[in-house]
Amino acid sequence: METAYTIRKMEKSDLDQVNEIEQLSFTVPWSKESLLYEIEQNLFAKYMVVELEGKVVGYCGVWVIMEDAQITNIAVHPDFRGMKIGEALLTFAIQLSKEMNAKRLSLEVRVTNYIAQSLYKKLGFTVGGIRKRYYTDNQEDALVMWVNVQ
């Protein structure tokens, strides 16, 4: 059964729900103030949410600076994982990057986050490098993954 959801631009009124997803998804979550700055003041940032039955169940942020786009955050509420919402968000981010004339899109992912890596590879991302001790909570390395969007 297909689930009907909408992907739209993140608004200030979404911040409480997005912050809840952020807190549930990451060991070092961004603050609500950081997210507010991203959507109101960062001219390079584009943030979107997935809305399902009036509830924000996922979100994604992308910075586009000239030819390079970077996923800053992507997360789905734990209760809604496994429904291909993350895949839809990432596909949307790839298309948005392309429309904004980026040539490539990158992201960092924990070396132990095999589920996310599998999704990224499914959508064409390849490993381009490693950022040693990238994550401040446990000094875990990050894989840098890229996909060409043009």
Residue, then its C-alpha position, 0 to 999 in steps of 0.5 A: m500500500e502506498t502512503a500519501y505524503t507531501i514534500r514541501k519547503m520547511e517553515k518556521s511552524d515545522l521547527d518543533q516537529v523537525n527538532e523532535i526528529e533531530q533529537l530522536s535521530f542523532t547523538v549530537p543533534w542540531s539545536k532548534e535555533s540552528l535550524l531556524y537560522e538555516i531556514e531564515q538566514n542562510l541564503f545557501a540553504k534549502y530545507m524540506v519536510v515530508e508531511l504525512e496526514g498533517k504531521v512532519v515525519g522527515y526532513c532534509g537540508v541542502w546547501v547549494i554553493m555554486e556547483d556543489a551541493q551538500i546534504t546537511n541533515i536528512a532524517v525520518h522519524p523512527d516511527f515512519r522509517g522503512m516506508k521509503i520516505g528517506e528515499a523520496l527525500l533524497t531523490f527530491a534533494i538530488q532533483l533540487s540540486k540539479e535544478m539549482n545547477a549544482k554538478r554534484l551532491s555530497l554528504e557525510v555518513r558514519v562508517t557504521n551506518y550501513i542502512a543509510q549507506s545502502l540507500y545512498k548507493k541505491l541512488g548513485f552515491t559513491v564513496g569519495g573519501i573519509r573524514k577521520r574522527y568526524y563525529t564529535d560524540n565518539q570520534e567515529d570516521a565519516l564516509v564522504m559520498w558523492v553523486n553527479v547530478q548533471 
